[in-house]
């Protein structure tokens, strides 16, 4: 028996349900192209090359499928976090190299799951709790990166504090979320002014530079405008 609430589902159950028949990649692809409201279950089933009857055997309705899709996307990113950003990979590496890997990882997560992120963001406008899985994932990534950057394993890491690292991560998240929201679509003029495209390598380069520069000289309370020296 399958369960699709965030609290009761296990990663294995979600993996079996959402990958079976190819419904998960079909749903992700459709969400990357248009809004959740504009997608039908018939389209998801057709993209997965399964019958609508087979789809309903695993998902009782569209909301159940959406819940499973979000949960599996979050679980997948969390699993990859400890593989791609494991502490043992960065021992002795300069902070610029570490942050480039961090930004690259987060950017790739946004690229892969941009349709899910966009759908959850829209849902959260009416139901703020819908953003909780994304918020918790962001907190987990930030905690992991903070532990990495404040450790002695990274040259100069001991000089950084968790608040500075958290703000650097907030900068990264907000910029990438802006890129997701302002995604111009396949037919848009690629040279038009505006935010860097999510798919562009430039966004990783500029975000890495911004984060490293900030961490090199974070503002202390005593040096903030209006504060005495």
Steps between C-alpha positions, in 0.01 A plus 500: 500500500634841402475816707556849365510736797833673563524361852416137424671432167841336498756576226476139377121516468520829314778373277298194401181696442635802316754328280274211404355561153723807460238730651748705700719614208185560298357720776828687545525571129144631480547719809813651347294602196184640659305542821367221718141611435556466127610136518258208475549148628441375148807696385713360783390146417554553128850638562576196715357269231254340736122482507296733717372190679854395588568853624197495731616165635790685664362854543139558598495859372715787375577637846627162617735485203615859564574421866703194406686695232601777742604257773710289265671807352593623848623155602711467188678832558562415865652164402728662242612762752707253700644342187599812306580725795651248738758654733769253392490641146609848609771445758777753437318672214478882494165656582451622142511141372265383774249776429514432127401141571226612740351751256524249217316239706220736603466640148472150353232412757300807395547414132392139540201575720407849379146398405440353845647810668280728290189295578571494874573873503164572338317265738671664798347836412165368627633230734835610650556159658541354150847658492613307810668210313705746292580715806614198700716380212661844473570497874660156475725612215595818686584307818714258299686780320543694825659199669726460198610863477551556872716190543878501509505258205444794263789750500377811682173329584539554871468875443144478367193500721172322438301823461726621218477163325120497540473844341724394211269203444195727519656709224546188288148367560326831433690563176428152366135520603477831316644328193239222528212747530629712211584206275444644150397178328638326196379757247624812679778722371812371673669839472225700669598696813402360836606227743756247389339182373489209741673277243790741452842414640537873564249490784719248684812708435348828621331346804822327602689827467239690704491239777879472525544878507239532774649221711844658461379819670153463659355813658534502877243677720756767596557600136136519394369844391392707797708302748788664688851379422 
